[in-house]
Amino acid sequence: MARRRTTRALALLPALALATAAAAGCAESTTAGGGTADGGVEVIKAGFLTTCTHMDYKPFQFHDQGKIVGFDVDLVDAIAKDMGLQQEIVDTPFEGIQSGEDLNTRRCDVAAAAMSITPAREENFDFSDPYFDATQALLVKKGQPIRSLGDLRGKKLGVQLSTTGETYANDNKGANGYEVVQFEDLPLSVTAVQTGQVDAAINDNSVLADFVKNNPEVEITTEFTTGDQYGIGMATGNTALKDRVNAALKKLKDNGEYDKIYEKWFGKKPE
């Protein structure tokens, strides 16, 4: 989402774990179920880099023919491979990620969920170096005269719960006089625009642009520069893992692998 969240009163759903990517090496067991990556970084499951995420957020992480795929998936696959591990994905409510609970209780080693780096989240867990730039965009039915938040006065604006889009919408609600309507996930919010339940929806420009490709009855009419940058989350104080992930990210950018993954999912190289 930029995926960004505030609070969400949800019961934790059963975890869906899927192994992705091929292992580049073996992990050495240290404790029951635990292990180490290349370089001695501890992981919670021998042989795997366990990743918390939240579906579906196409093209970053989503289900496709029984598999979990996407930009974040491929990127963390590559990071895990560099560490001598496979990636294993746990699909979990975003509140458990952004609150830091899933990371700090060692449910997952990392969290990769198109998640914007924010001061509030940095109080709950640590972030890697930024790996993706994002901004917010406005989705409306094609032909509607909505080109700004001001055009929504007296109307309804859909937001995804606990995202930076929701924060941006609420911060500007008073000045523009619209009603904010919350949705649990991205698919529900964009469907609400299609069906007329809301007049517009706000979310990250990349995910909305991907949705518009296959849904010509809607369009993006404006974007809002917010300076969002995505980061990979890790438990507070896990400096060894943070340094190892940052080193892998740098290597992928230096050797061109990051550009290949980016072009695969967005049709162009990063600017």
Salt bridges, closest charged atoms under 4 A:
ASP56 OD1 - HIS63 ND1 2.95
ASP74 OD2 - LYS264 NZ 2.75
ASP82 OD2 - ARG244 NH1 2.83
ASP82 OD1 - LYS251 NZ 2.79
GLU88 OE1 - LYS45 NZ 2.95
ASP102 OD1 - ARG107 NH1 3.56
GLU184 OE2 - ARG8 NH1 3.13
GLU184 OE2 - HIS54 NE2 3.95
ASP204 OD1 - ARG4 NH1 2.07
ASP210 OD2 - LYS58 NZ 3.91
ASP228 OD2 - ARG4 NE 3.33
ASP254 OD2 - LYS250 NZ 2.73
GLU271 OE2 - LYS268 NZ 3.84
